[in-house]
Amino acid sequence: MRERDGAGTAEQAPPEYAAGPGGLAPAEGAPRWARPAWVRLIVMLVLFVLVEGIVSAINSALDGNAVAGLLLGLVCAGLVLWGYAKAVGLLEHRQVAELARDGAARSVWRGTLAGLGLFAVTIGVIAMFGGYGIAGWGSFGAFVACLGLMCAVAAVEEVLLRGVLFRIVEEMTGTWGALAVSALVFGVLHLVNAKATVWGALAIAMEAGLMLGAAYAATRTLWLPIGLHLGWNFAEGGIFGVTVSGNGDGPAGLLKGTLSGPVALTGGGFGPEASVVAILVCGVPTVLLLRRARRDGRIRPRRRRATAGR
């Protein structure tokens, strides 16, 4: 299961496929019942879907309380990452390289800045064509509460979609299959939001689903995708005050933003993520990240089944 370059060295293998303690590949050190990829996929998806439901319920109960929202969001994010590491250790008996501490803070910080920048460009283009306006100030309390909420959301969704779904599907289908599946599921999950539309779900799959999957493929850690996800969502709801992925019930943030004009420009009730502008803006880093992943030998082919007698 190691990725080899032209020199055949094991050190350049993507970390989650590198041999674990004792020289075993991830699934080989796991309990026998957990070795099939589909079994681990189902178990971890069920666990983390339940976790996401709990986080959503806690957020609804807080109702925008600034201090409690920030603290609880950070705690939830930390517990989700800790729980993922424990689940991987139990089911796969390996070190969780996708949550390696070395360079973690720097990757999250850079990803957050990039996410903030990408959304700022998106809303700026929409404003240039008359689609975004400011109706007034929101509140600093809502700004702080939104930060806590988005920390929890970014951690939960990236663990669920990239740490679990992308990584394990990639074992079966290769990188391109995992990228397509995780992006599609990411879009479908947003159909449960209050103002969701089929076009909005498709748009978020194309822009965010592909970009976040590409970030994971390029770095083989969850830190950059978490940062990108956090920065984008926080800018959208916490700073510019517009609907986030069809969910308009969250805190307004620093500004009270308004959207008007063609749905293709503004995203309509789903928010700017359903705009053509967001798809085009996010397409740039997606291509760059996939080129980086290919250059570094981190695009994995579809695994071939062993033939009889081998």
C-alpha positions as CSV (number, residue, x, y, z in Angstrom):
1,M,0.0,0.0,0.0
2,R,3.0,2.3,-0.2
3,E,3.3,5.1,-2.7
4,R,6.6,4.8,-4.5
5,D,8.4,7.4,-6.5
6,G,10.9,6.7,-9.2
7,A,13.6,5.8,-6.7
8,G,11.2,3.5,-4.8
9,T,11.7,5.1,-1.4
10,A,9.1,4.5,1.3
11,E,9.7,7.8,3.0
12,Q,7.8,9.8,0.4
13,A,4.6,7.8,0.8
14,P,1.5,9.7,1.8
15,P,1.4,9.5,5.6
16,E,-1.8,7.7,6.0
17,Y,-0.5,4.9,3.8
18,A,2.9,4.7,5.4
19,A,3.6,1.6,7.5
20,G,2.6,1.9,11.1
21,P,4.3,0.4,14.1
22,G,5.7,-2.9,13.3
23,G,5.8,-2.3,9.6
24,L,2.1,-2.9,9.1
25,A,-0.1,-0.9,6.8
26,P,-3.1,0.7,8.6
27,A,-5.7,-2.1,8.2
28,E,-3.3,-4.9,8.7
29,G,-2.8,-4.0,12.4
30,A,-6.5,-3.6,13.0
31,P,-8.8,-6.2,14.5
32,R,-9.9,-8.7,11.8
33,W,-13.5,-7.5,11.8
34,A,-12.3,-3.9,11.1
35,R,-9.9,-4.6,8.3
36,P,-12.4,-4.3,5.3
37,A,-12.5,-0.6,4.4
38,W,-16.3,-0.6,4.1
39,V,-16.7,-1.8,7.7
40,R,-14.4,1.0,9.1
41,L,-16.2,3.5,6.9
42,I,-19.7,2.6,8.2
43,V,-18.6,2.5,11.8
44,M,-16.8,5.9,11.8
45,L,-19.5,7.6,9.7
46,V,-22.2,6.5,12.2
47,L,-20.1,7.7,15.1
48,F,-19.4,11.1,13.6
49,V,-22.9,11.8,12.2
50,L,-24.1,11.4,15.7
51,V,-21.5,13.8,16.9
52,E,-22.5,16.4,14.3
53,G,-26.1,16.1,15.5
54,I,-25.0,16.8,19.1
55,V,-23.0,19.8,18.0
56,S,-26.0,21.2,16.1
57,A,-28.3,20.7,19.1
58,I,-25.8,22.5,21.4
59,N,-25.6,25.4,19.0
60,S,-29.3,25.8,18.9
61,A,-29.5,25.8,22.7
62,L,-26.9,28.5,23.1
63,D,-28.8,30.9,20.7
64,G,-25.8,33.2,20.0
65,N,-24.4,33.5,23.6
66,A,-20.9,35.0,22.8
67,V,-18.6,33.6,25.6
68,A,-20.4,30.2,25.9
69,G,-20.5,29.8,22.1
70,L,-16.8,30.5,21.7
71,L,-15.7,28.3,24.5
72,L,-18.1,25.4,23.8
73,G,-17.2,25.6,20.1
74,L,-13.5,25.3,20.8
75,V,-14.1,22.4,23.3
76,C,-16.3,20.6,20.8
77,A,-13.7,20.9,18.1
78,G,-11.0,19.6,20.4
79,L,-13.1,16.7,21.5
80,V,-14.0,15.7,17.9
81,L,-10.3,15.6,16.9
82,W,-9.4,13.7,20.1
83,G,-12.3,11.2,19.4
84,Y,-11.2,10.7,15.8
85,A,-7.7,9.9,16.9
86,K,-9.0,7.4,19.4
87,A,-11.3,5.8,16.9
88,V,-8.6,5.4,14.3
89,G,-6.3,4.0,16.9
90,L,-8.9,1.4,17.9
91,L,-10.0,0.4,14.4
92,E,-6.7,0.7,12.5
93,H,-4.0,0.4,15.2
94,R,-1.8,3.1,13.7
95,Q,-0.5,6.6,14.4
96,V,-2.9,9.2,13.1
97,A,-0.6,11.0,10.7
98,E,-3.4,13.2,9.3
99,L,-3.5,14.9,12.8
100,A,0.3,15.2,13.2
101,R,1.1,18.0,15.6
102,D,4.2,19.1,13.7
103,G,3.2,22.2,11.7
104,A,-0.5,21.9,12.7
105,A,-0.9,25.4,14.0
106,R,0.8,26.9,11.0
107,S,-1.4,24.9,8.6
108,V,-4.6,25.9,10.3
109,W,-3.6,29.5,10.4
110,R,-2.7,29.6,6.8
111,G,-5.8,27.8,5.8
112,T,-7.9,30.2,7.8
113,L,-6.4,33.2,6.2
114,A,-6.8,31.6,2.8
115,G,-10.5,30.9,3.5
116,L,-11.1,34.4,4.7
117,G,-9.4,35.8,1.6
118,L,-11.3,33.5,-0.8
119,F,-14.6,34.6,0.6
120,A,-13.6,38.2,0.7
121,V,-12.8,38.0,-3.1
122,T,-16.1,36.2,-3.7
123,I,-18.2,38.8,-1.9
124,G,-16.2,41.6,-3.3
125,V,-17.0,40.5,-6.9
126,I,-20.6,40.0,-6.0
127,A,-20.7,43.6,-4.6
128,M,-19.0,45.0,-7.7
129,F,-22.0,43.8,-9.7
130,G,-24.5,45.2,-7.2
131,G,-25.4,41.9,-5.5
132,Y,-24.2,42.6,-1.9
133,G,-25.0,45.5,0.4
134,I,-24.7,46.3,4.1
135,A,-27.8,47.1,6.0
136,G,-26.1,48.0,9.2
137,W,-23.9,46.6,12.1
138,G,-24.5,43.3,13.7
139,S,-22.9,42.7,17.1
140,F,-19.5,41.8,18.5
141,G,-21.2,39.1,20.6
142,A,-22.6,37.5,17.5
143,F,-19.1,37.7,15.9
144,V,-17.5,35.9,18.8
145,A,-20.3,33.3,19.0
146,C,-20.0,32.6,15.3
147,L,-16.3,32.0,15.6
148,G,-16.9,29.3,18.2
149,L,-19.6,27.7,16.1
150,M,-17.5,27.6,13.0
151,C,-14.6,26.1,14.8
152,A,-16.8,23.2,15.8
153,V,-18.4,22.9,12.4
154,A,-15.1,22.9,10.5
155,A,-13.6,20.2,12.8
156,V,-16.7,18.0,12.7
157,E,-17.3,18.2,8.9
158,E,-13.6,17.8,8.0
159,V,-13.2,14.8,10.2
160,L,-16.4,13.3,8.8
161,L,-15.9,14.1,5.1
162,R,-12.1,14.1,4.7
163,G,-10.8,12.1,7.6
164,V,-13.3,9.4,7.4
165,L,-15.1,9.4,4.0
166,F,-12.4,10.6,1.7
167,R,-9.6,8.6,3.3
168,I,-11.3,5.3,3.5
169,V,-13.1,5.6,0.1
170,E,-9.6,6.4,-1.4
171,E,-8.4,3.0,-0.2
172,M,-11.1,1.4,-2.5
173,T,-11.4,3.8,-5.5
174,G,-8.2,5.9,-5.5
175,T,-7.9,9.6,-5.1
176,W,-10.2,10.7,-8.0
177,G,-13.0,8.4,-6.8
178,A,-12.7,9.6,-3.2
179,L,-12.6,13.3,-4.4
180,A,-15.9,12.8,-6.4
181,V,-17.7,10.8,-3.7
182,S,-16.7,13.1,-0.8
183,A,-17.6,16.3,-2.7
184,L,-21.0,14.8,-3.7
185,V,-21.8,13.7,-0.2
186,F,-20.7,17.1,1.1
187,G,-23.2,18.8,-1.2
188,V,-26.0,16.4,-0.3
189,L,-25.6,16.9,3.4
190,H,-26.3,20.6,2.9
191,L,-29.8,19.8,1.5
192,V,-31.1,19.5,5.1
193,N,-30.5,23.2,5.7
194,A,-33.5,25.5,5.9
195,K,-33.1,27.3,2.6
196,A,-31.3,24.6,0.7
197,T,-31.7,24.1,-3.0
198,V,-30.5,21.4,-5.3
199,W,-28.4,23.9,-7.2
200,G,-26.9,25.2,-3.9
201,A,-25.9,21.6,-2.9
202,L,-24.4,21.0,-6.4
203,A,-22.5,24.3,-6.2
204,I,-21.1,23.7,-2.8
205,A,-20.0,20.2,-3.9
206,M,-18.2,21.7,-6.9
207,E,-16.5,24.6,-5.0
208,A,-16.0,23.6,-1.4
209,G,-16.2,19.8,-1.6
210,L,-13.6,19.6,-4.4
211,M,-11.4,22.3,-2.8
212,L,-11.3,20.8,0.6
213,G,-10.7,17.3,-0.8
214,A,-7.9,18.7,-2.9
215,A,-6.4,20.3,0.2
216,Y,-6.4,17.0,2.0
217,A,-4.9,15.2,-1.0
218,A,-2.1,17.7,-1.3
219,T,-1.1,17.8,2.3
220,R,-2.3,14.5,3.7
221,T,-3.4,16.2,6.9
222,L,-6.7,17.6,8.1
223,W,-5.2,20.9,9.3
224,L,-5.3,22.8,6.0
225,P,-8.9,21.7,5.1
226,I,-10.0,22.6,8.6
227,G,-8.5,26.1,8.3
228,L,-10.0,26.7,4.9
229,H,-13.4,25.6,6.1
230,L,-13.2,27.7,9.2
231,G,-12.0,30.8,7.4
232,W,-14.6,30.7,4.6
233,N,-17.6,30.0,6.9
234,F,-16.5,32.6,9.5
235,A,-16.0,35.3,6.9
236,E,-19.4,34.5,5.4
237,G,-21.4,34.5,8.6
238,G,-19.2,36.1,11.2
239,I,-17.9,39.1,9.2
240,F,-20.1,39.8,6.1
241,G,-23.3,38.6,7.7
242,V,-24.9,36.6,4.9
243,T,-26.5,33.2,4.8
244,V,-24.2,30.2,5.3
245,S,-25.1,27.2,3.1
246,G,-28.8,27.9,3.3
247,N,-28.8,28.2,7.1
248,G,-29.9,31.7,7.9
249,D,-30.6,31.1,11.6
250,G,-27.1,31.6,12.9
251,P,-25.7,34.8,14.5
252,A,-25.5,37.8,12.2
253,G,-21.9,38.6,12.8
254,L,-20.2,42.1,12.6
255,L,-22.2,43.2,9.6
256,K,-25.8,42.7,8.5
257,G,-25.4,41.8,4.8
258,T,-28.0,41.8,2.2
259,L,-28.1,40.0,-1.2
260,S,-30.1,41.1,-4.2
261,G,-30.0,40.3,-7.9
262,P,-29.8,37.2,-10.0
263,V,-29.4,33.9,-8.2
264,A,-26.4,33.1,-10.4
265,L,-24.6,36.1,-9.0
266,T,-25.7,36.0,-5.3
267,G,-26.7,32.4,-4.7
268,G,-30.2,33.5,-3.6
269,G,-31.5,32.1,-0.3
270,F,-28.7,29.5,-0.1
271,G,-26.1,32.3,0.1
272,P,-23.0,33.2,-1.9
273,E,-21.9,29.6,-2.0
274,A,-24.5,28.9,-4.6
275,S,-23.2,31.7,-6.8
276,V,-21.2,31.2,-10.0
277,V,-18.7,33.6,-8.6
278,A,-17.9,31.2,-5.7
279,I,-17.4,28.3,-8.0
280,L,-15.0,30.2,-10.1
281,V,-13.0,31.7,-7.2
282,C,-12.7,28.3,-5.4
283,G,-11.8,26.6,-8.7
284,V,-8.4,28.3,-8.7
285,P,-7.0,26.8,-5.4
286,T,-8.6,23.5,-6.2
287,V,-6.6,23.2,-9.4
288,L,-3.4,24.4,-7.7
289,L,-3.8,22.0,-4.9
290,L,-4.4,19.0,-7.2
291,R,-1.4,20.0,-9.2
292,R,0.7,20.0,-6.1
293,A,-0.7,16.6,-5.0
294,R,0.2,15.1,-8.4
295,R,3.7,16.7,-8.3
296,D,4.3,15.3,-4.9
297,G,3.1,11.8,-5.8
298,R,0.0,11.9,-3.6
299,I,-2.6,11.0,-6.2
300,R,-3.3,7.3,-5.5
301,P,-4.6,5.0,-8.2
302,R,-7.5,2.7,-7.8
303,R,-6.5,-0.4,-5.9
304,R,-6.4,-3.5,-7.9
305,R,-7.9,-6.7,-6.5
306,A,-5.4,-9.5,-6.0
307,T,-5.8,-12.3,-8.5
308,A,-6.4,-15.8,-7.4
309,G,-3.3,-17.8,-6.4
310,R,-1.3,-14.7,-5.5
